[in-house]
Amino acid sequence: MAISRHEAVPRAAEREPTASSVAARQGARWRAARVTSWTLVPLALLASLAGLLVEDLYTGPASVEEMLRGYDLVTLTLAAPALALSMLWAGQGAVRAHLVWVGVLAYFVYTYALYVFGTPFNDAFLMHTAVFGVSVFALVLAVSALDVVGIAERLAERTPRRLISGILGLLAVGLGGMWIYYSAHNAVTADLPPGSALVEPEIIVHLGIVLDLALLVPAYVLAAVLLWRGAGWGYVMSALVLVSGTLHQISYMVALLFQAAADVPGAVAFDPFEPVIALLFALATALLLRGAGRTGRRAVTRRRSGTAMR
């Protein structure tokens, strides 16, 4: 039986999402993101405490043990508390808190990839795997629940987009150029890439280069381009890489101190390039978050608007 044009129009209209259905989906995403993120907090605290207090928990070289113990200290004193506080603050409708929230989750994903893929089996394997898995799902859920358009509208007039984009581009060129050069040099000479100032075995150097070239460098470039153009996702991507990157720099400096204090052969307590890199991350992060002031929950989640996330 043929359907007339007049009959087809209302049926198509019935399939259009209503404001209430959009709000329901957004609310479900936020509830799932909160549950997984709150689950991550005690898991990360427990794993970091075990790493700091249990003797010989980490198997493998002493350099890796001290590096991970440095990361554990940052997780215990900074990353896990920052995640909890940002979630509490986000519940009051603060855009800045939502950006910090997803940025800290990105930090957990990258950092615990080193724990689970770069170390041998140890007694904390299941805890580290749990932290890594939960952080991945929490990040996906939290980012998918953000109202990207609302965040962009909030930050557009207050954020020095071009300056932050320039810093991100500089970081991408520096990090990507360094690893591409050393990788190409390895292909020609078979000399292993030197890695960072941390004392690291080949597996950690290899994994770090893979994560940086496959994830971080493209993320820096994408964030820089989108933010330069004023796209909504540029603000979210920039928060992801800058907040997580700032925490990475702190972890790196603490790990250097742990290795030096433990007298790991070849360890140094200070990387002369680190102050410049850390300053760039801190500056760009401060500039981005400064533009995100306090606003109502509706401006972030759009629970009652019919605006679809883009």
C-alpha positions in Angstrom: 0.0 0.0 0.0 1.4 3.3 -1.0 2.0 6.0 1.6 1.2 9.5 0.7 3.6 12.4 1.3 1.3 13.8 3.9 1.3 10.6 5.8 5.1 10.2 5.7 5.9 13.6 7.2 4.4 13.1 10.6 5.9 9.6 10.8 9.3 11.0 10.2 8.7 13.7 12.7 7.9 11.1 15.3 11.4 9.7 14.9 13.0 13.1 15.8 14.6 13.0 19.2 12.7 15.1 21.8 14.3 17.3 24.4 13.3 14.8 27.1 14.9 11.9 25.2 18.1 13.8 24.7 18.2 14.8 28.3 17.6 11.2 29.4 20.4 9.9 27.3 22.7 12.7 28.6 21.7 11.9 32.2 22.4 8.2 31.7 25.9 9.0 30.3 26.7 11.2 33.2 25.5 8.6 35.8 27.6 5.9 34.1 30.7 8.3 33.9 30.3 9.2 37.6 30.0 5.6 38.7 33.0 4.4 36.8 35.1 7.4 37.8 34.3 7.0 41.5 35.1 3.3 41.2 38.5 4.4 39.8 39.4 6.5 42.8 39.7 3.8 45.5 41.3 1.4 43.0 44.0 3.9 42.1 44.6 4.8 45.8 44.9 1.2 46.7 47.3 0.4 43.8 49.5 3.4 44.6 49.6 2.6 48.3 50.6 -1.0 47.5 53.4 0.3 45.2 54.8 2.6 47.9 54.4 0.4 50.9 54.9 -3.2 49.8 58.5 -4.1 49.4 59.6 -5.6 46.1 56.1 -5.4 44.7 57.4 -4.6 41.3 59.5 -7.2 39.5 62.1 -6.4 36.9 64.9 -3.7 36.9 65.3 -1.4 39.9 65.0 1.6 37.5 61.4 0.6 36.6 60.5 -0.1 40.2 61.6 3.4 41.3 60.0 5.0 38.3 56.6 3.4 39.1 57.0 4.2 42.8 57.4 7.9 41.7 54.3 7.6 39.7 52.5 6.0 42.6 53.3 9.0 44.8 51.8 11.4 42.3 48.7 9.2 41.9 48.2 9.0 45.7 48.8 12.7 46.4 47.7 14.5 43.3 45.9 12.6 40.5 43.4 10.6 42.6 42.5 13.5 44.8 42.2 15.8 41.7 39.8 13.3 40.1 37.6 13.1 43.2 37.6 16.9 43.7 36.8 17.6 40.1 33.9 15.3 40.1 32.5 16.9 43.3 33.0 20.3 41.7 31.5 19.2 38.4 28.3 18.3 40.3 27.9 22.0 41.1 28.0 22.9 37.4 31.6 24.1 36.9 32.9 23.8 33.3 36.4 24.0 34.5 35.9 20.9 36.7 34.5 18.9 33.8 37.6 19.7 31.8 39.9 18.7 34.7 37.9 15.5 35.2 38.4 14.2 31.6 42.0 15.4 31.6 42.8 13.4 34.8 41.1 10.3 33.3 43.4 10.7 30.2 46.4 10.8 32.6 45.3 7.5 34.2 44.9 5.8 30.8 48.3 6.7 29.6 50.1 6.1 32.9 48.6 2.7 33.6 49.3 1.6 30.1 52.9 1.7 31.2 52.1 -0.4 34.2 50.2 -3.1 32.4 52.1 -3.3 29.1 55.6 -2.3 30.2 56.2 -4.5 33.2 56.4 -8.2 34.0 53.8 -10.0 36.1 53.7 -8.9 39.7 51.4 -9.1 42.7 49.7 -5.8 41.7 48.9 -7.0 38.2 45.1 -7.3 38.7 44.9 -4.0 40.4 46.8 -2.2 37.7 44.7 -3.9 35.0 41.6 -2.8 36.8 42.8 0.8 37.0 43.7 0.8 33.4 40.4 -0.7 32.2 38.1 1.4 34.4 40.0 4.6 33.4 39.5 3.8 29.7 35.7 3.3 30.1 35.4 6.3 32.4 37.1 8.5 29.9 34.9 7.4 27.0 31.8 7.8 29.0 32.8 11.2 30.5 33.8 12.7 27.1 30.6 11.3 25.4 28.5 13.0 28.1 30.0 16.5 27.6 28.0 19.2 25.9 30.8 20.2 23.6 28.9 23.1 22.1 28.0 24.5 25.5 31.6 24.3 26.6 32.8 26.1 23.5 30.2 28.9 24.0 31.4 29.3 27.5 35.1 29.5 26.7 35.1 31.2 23.3 35.4 34.8 24.4 37.8 34.2 27.3 40.3 31.8 25.9 43.5 32.8 23.9 42.9 30.1 21.4 45.8 31.0 19.1 48.4 31.1 21.8 47.3 27.7 23.3 47.2 26.2 19.8 50.7 27.5 19.1 52.0 25.9 22.3 50.3 22.6 21.4 51.8 22.7 18.0 55.3 23.4 19.5 54.9 20.4 21.8 53.7 18.2 19.0 56.7 19.1 16.8 59.2 18.7 19.6 57.9 15.3 20.8 57.1 13.9 17.4 60.2 15.2 15.8 62.4 13.7 18.5 60.9 10.2 18.3 60.7 10.2 14.6 64.4 11.1 14.3 65.5 8.5 16.8 63.3 5.8 15.2 64.6 6.6 11.8 68.2 6.6 13.2 67.5 3.2 14.6 66.4 1.9 11.3 69.6 3.0 9.7 72.2 2.3 12.4 70.4 -0.2 14.7 71.2 2.1 17.7 68.5 2.0 20.2 66.6 5.3 20.9 68.0 6.8 24.1 64.6 7.5 25.7 64.2 10.3 28.3 66.5 11.2 31.2 64.8 8.4 33.2 66.8 5.2 33.3 64.5 2.8 31.3 64.8 -0.6 29.8 64.2 -1.1 26.1 60.6 -2.2 26.6 59.6 1.0 28.4 61.4 3.1 25.8 59.6 1.2 23.0 56.2 1.5 24.6 56.6 5.1 25.4 57.5 6.0 21.8 54.6 4.0 20.6 52.1 5.7 22.9 53.6 9.2 22.1 53.6 8.8 18.3 50.3 6.9 18.1 48.3 8.8 20.6 49.9 11.9 22.1 51.4 13.6 19.0 48.2 13.2 16.9 46.1 14.4 19.9 48.3 17.5 20.2 48.0 18.3 16.5 44.2 17.6 16.4 43.7 19.8 19.5 45.8 22.6 18.1 44.0 22.6 14.7 40.5 22.4 16.2 41.2 25.0 18.8 42.8 27.4 16.3 39.6 27.1 14.2 37.4 27.6 17.3 35.7 24.2 17.0 34.0 22.9 20.1 36.0 19.7 20.2 39.2 21.8 20.2 38.5 22.9 23.8 37.8 19.4 25.0 40.8 17.9 23.2 43.0 20.6 24.6 41.9 19.9 28.1 42.5 16.2 27.7 46.1 16.6 26.5 47.1 19.7 28.7 45.7 18.5 32.0 47.0 15.0 31.5 50.3 16.4 30.2 50.8 18.6 33.2 50.4 15.6 35.5 52.8 13.6 33.3 55.4 16.2 33.7 55.0 16.2 37.5 55.2 12.3 37.5 58.4 12.5 35.3 60.1 14.9 37.7 59.2 12.8 40.8 60.3 9.6 39.1 63.7 11.2 38.4 64.1 12.0 42.1 63.1 8.4 43.1 65.6 6.9 40.8 68.4 9.3 42.0 67.5 8.7 45.6 67.7 4.9 45.1 71.1 5.3 43.5 70.0 3.6 40.3 73.1 3.5 38.0 72.9 6.3 35.5 70.1 8.1 37.2 69.9 11.9 37.4 67.7 14.0 39.6 67.2 16.8 37.1 66.5 17.0 33.4 67.7 20.4 32.0 65.0 20.4 29.3 62.1 19.7 31.8 61.6 23.3 33.1 60.8 24.6 29.6 58.5 21.7 28.8 56.7 21.8 32.2 56.3 25.6 31.9 54.7 25.2 28.5 52.2 22.7 29.8 51.4 24.7 32.9 51.0 27.9 31.0 48.7 26.5 28.3 46.7 24.6 31.0 46.2 27.7 33.1 45.2 29.8 30.0 42.6 27.2 29.0 41.1 26.7 32.4 41.1 30.4 33.2 38.5 30.9 30.4 36.2 28.3 32.0 34.3 30.1 34.8 31.5 28.8 37.0 28.2 28.2 35.2 25.0 26.2 35.7 24.8 22.5 35.1 22.5 23.1 32.2 25.3 24.9 30.3 27.5 21.9 30.5 25.1 18.9 30.0 22.2 20.6 28.2 19.9 18.2 29.9 16.7 20.2 29.1 17.7 21.5 25.7 17.1 19.7 22.4 20.7 20.4 21.3 22.5 17.3 20.2 26.1 16.9 21.0 28.5 17.6 18.2 
